[in-house]
Amino acid sequence: MRIKALVIRIIRQFVRDKRTLAMMFIAPLLILTLVNLVFSSNDYEPKIGVVSDQQMVVDKLKLSDKAFIVYQKRSEAHQDLSEEKLDAVLEVELPSTTITLEGSNPTANKASIMMIEKTLKTMPDQDTEKIKLNPEIHYLHGSADMETFDYIGPFLIGFFIFFFVFLISGVSFLRERTTGTLERLLATPMRRWEMVVGYVLGFGIFTILQSAIIVSFAIYVLDIMMAGSLWLVILITLMLAITALTLGTLLSAFATNELQMIQFIPLVVVPQVFFSGLFTIETMADWLQPLSYIMPLTYGGEAIRDIMIQGDGWGDIYGNVLVLLGFSLLFMILNVLALKKHRRL
Amino acid sequence: MQTVIQVKNVSKNYRSHHVLQNIDLTVNKNEIYGLLGPSGAGKTTLVKMIAGIETPTTGSISVLDSDMPKLNTMTQIGFMAQSDALYGELSGKENLEFFSSIYGLKGQKQKERIDQASDLVNLTNFLQKPVNQYSGGMKRRLSLAAALLHDPKILILDEPTVGIDPVLRQSIWDELYKLSKSGTTILVTTHVMDEAEKCNQLGMLRDGKLIASGSPRELKDNTSSTSIEEAFLYYGGVHHAN
């Protein structure tokens, strides 16, 4: 009897909480759809620059696949490679054959090598015998023994910091409301923006610590590849954390309890994983790609990767820092406006 | 007599729900004004509007001669909410430090005010304890202390004595009288009829309407009642036609 009463009560609570109900059914569909879109996408199409003194080889390669782009000068090809316009450069200058890979992305590396090998195989024997011999493989960044973790690690650092800061700051700002302390604060002359800035600063101190610890752990304990500056990585993760912090406190205004805050994870956090660079954005459906521009994790993940694998400096990543700063400011302003719901002044 | 709080023809709606309708009331300096009514009558909404947290749908509220809500005026108000708005992880002292800092109190002055306020509510010996180990009554008292910290001209207390034992309740009322004598104006809500007798002026609130106002004596005399409860029943329309 008591169990029945309990069951009825729970059912009633659920029915009244339409949001939680919707979340139970719609969120899994959303995630499944996203995963499906991401993984059923086309194969990666590498772009390979070709430099050769053998006109016949050049012609054949050009005909065989649009992946091959012919360069007259070796220096131009390598310039484009370093600017990530190409994934690899194939140099056929008898008697040696060299492949130079951009190296950052294992998927692109593999796709490039496979494309080159496949194409060379289709050539008539008398041409290829000279070429096939022993293509030497060079890496612009990284190396053949770069592990998968070296590649995904930078994104995971960014992601985990984003995820936890988002959740914790969101829930604690929410609790300010549910315990009545927000109302109590609004009875004081404290201004709304002061409250938002106070939260950013208070949590900011912990996010600095968090960023430093996670980044150091990844580099010194997990021995992740690190080509650039430790301080720049910490700076980026900190910017990412502040973006997550401001987004978390903003969204907490639209949740009435902790459970509803957690429901934002599949809506806001998980989709960002797909666009953070962990998966190759170029292979996604075309209409899906622009979504990456509105996801903070895109900018953070990209910058962390470029610093850690390619050794990028401040000049290469300050744009990303500015974008993250812009996101943070936008979320803070929106939060100040959202607090208007609780007090007009 | 100086008017401190002036509520003029105030109504408050949440969508189509009328919480308060055409409320007019005046609170004078040094008065202890009691808002009496059952829960759901709109007491909390009314005091929140006076405190500047909510805004009326129609009508106007002025406090200390300026229209609410106004941040400057809010520094003159001490507000004790119905729920104990305290940070459970922090100690009593840390809570008081936090709230006093918001009002710009610091250093020696802050220390003095915290000592005074916590002494007033008998919490001096418990200030180091985290608030989540406090009893319900202790939390109420700490909330009251937090509202008193900045020595406000107006004290707004929403159900201040819920869960406080009778001896302490009496001592809190004694303090309220002292504060009112020294120039503080006090607005207090309550649903306890006998507590209403302790106020100088009373407003009876029922279903969002102010059904009567006056001193407890006037209200009783006008209805030939022996208690405030009887008077409330009379004004609420539950009187015998005799």
Contacts between the chains, C-beta under 8 A, distances in Angstrom:
chain1	res1	chain2	res2	distance
A	179	B	83	7.3
A	179	B	85	6.7
A	179	B	86	7.8
A	179	B	87	7.9
A	179	B	88	7.7
A	180	B	81	5.6
A	180	B	82	7.9
A	180	B	83	3.8
A	180	B	84	7.2
A	180	B	85	4.1
A	181	B	85	4.4
A	181	B	86	7.1
A	181	B	87	6.4
A	183	B	48	7.8
A	183	B	53	6.2
A	183	B	81	5.9
A	183	B	85	6.5
A	184	B	79	7.2
A	184	B	81	5.3
A	184	B	85	3.2
A	184	B	146	7.9
A	185	B	85	7.9
A	185	B	102	7.4
A	186	B	53	5.1
A	187	B	48	8.0
A	187	B	51	5.0
A	187	B	52	7.1
A	187	B	53	5.5
A	187	B	74	7.0
A	187	B	77	7.2
A	187	B	79	3.7
A	187	B	81	7.1
A	188	B	74	6.6
A	188	B	75	7.9
A	188	B	79	7.8
A	188	B	99	7.5
A	188	B	102	4.8
A	188	B	103	6.8
A	189	B	71	4.5
A	189	B	72	7.1
A	189	B	74	4.6
A	189	B	75	4.7
A	189	B	102	7.7
A	189	B	103	7.6
A	190	B	102	5.6
A	191	B	71	6.9
A	342	B	53	7.5
A	343	B	52	7.6
A	343	B	53	5.5
A	343	B	54	7.7
A	343	B	69	7.2
A	344	B	55	5.1
A	344	B	69	6.3
A	345	B	52	7.0
A	345	B	69	4.9
A	345	B	70	7.5
A	345	B	71	5.9
